[in-house]
Amino acid sequence: IFIGWKRPPEGWVKLNCDGSRNNRVGIAGCGGLLRVSDGRWIKGYSQKLGAGDALHAEMWGMYLGLDLARQQ
């Protein structure tokens, strides 16, 4: 199975985000980046979230990415 980045249509910006939790220490975090249709990086982010589960980390990753896109 090929796993890779798929470009958005011309003129669009794509948000790639992720969140995770380290079960050993119980800390969650998230991060992501914005790229234009030719793959150039616009801006990225990462955030330590502290205690929490993987679902909340994923949701925070999306929220922070959409907020960053709105600000740009």
C-alpha positions in Angstrom: 0.0 0.0 0.0 1.4 3.4 -1.0 1.2 5.9 1.8 2.1 9.4 0.8 0.9 13.0 0.6 -1.8 13.7 -2.0 -1.8 17.3 -3.3 -5.0 19.3 -3.2 -6.4 21.0 -6.3 -4.6 24.0 -7.7 -5.1 27.1 -5.6 -6.1 25.2 -2.4 -4.2 24.8 0.9 -4.0 21.4 2.7 -3.9 20.8 6.4 -2.1 17.7 7.6 -2.5 17.1 11.4 -2.1 14.4 13.9 -2.4 13.8 17.6 -1.1 11.1 19.9 -0.8 9.9 23.5 2.2 8.3 25.1 0.6 5.6 27.4 3.9 5.1 29.3 4.0 8.6 30.7 0.3 9.6 30.1 1.0 12.8 28.0 -0.7 13.8 24.8 0.4 16.1 22.0 -0.5 17.2 18.5 1.0 18.9 15.5 0.5 19.6 11.9 1.4 21.7 8.9 -0.2 23.7 6.0 1.0 23.2 2.5 0.0 24.7 -0.9 -1.0 22.6 -3.9 2.6 22.2 -5.2 3.7 20.9 -1.8 5.5 24.0 -0.4 5.4 24.3 3.3 3.5 27.4 4.6 3.5 27.0 8.4 3.6 24.3 11.0 2.7 23.9 14.7 3.1 21.5 17.6 1.5 21.5 21.1 2.1 19.6 24.2 -1.4 18.9 25.7 -0.6 17.2 29.0 -2.9 14.5 30.3 -5.5 13.3 27.9 -6.4 10.6 25.5 -5.6 10.1 21.8 -9.0 11.2 20.6 -8.7 14.5 22.3 -5.2 14.9 21.0 -6.5 14.3 17.4 -9.3 16.8 17.9 -6.9 19.5 19.3 -4.6 18.9 16.3 -7.5 19.6 13.9 -8.7 22.6 15.9 -5.2 24.2 16.1 -4.6 23.6 12.4 -7.9 25.2 11.3 -7.2 28.1 13.6 -3.8 28.6 12.1 -5.3 28.4 8.6 -7.8 31.0 9.5 -5.1 33.3 10.9 -3.1 33.0 7.7 
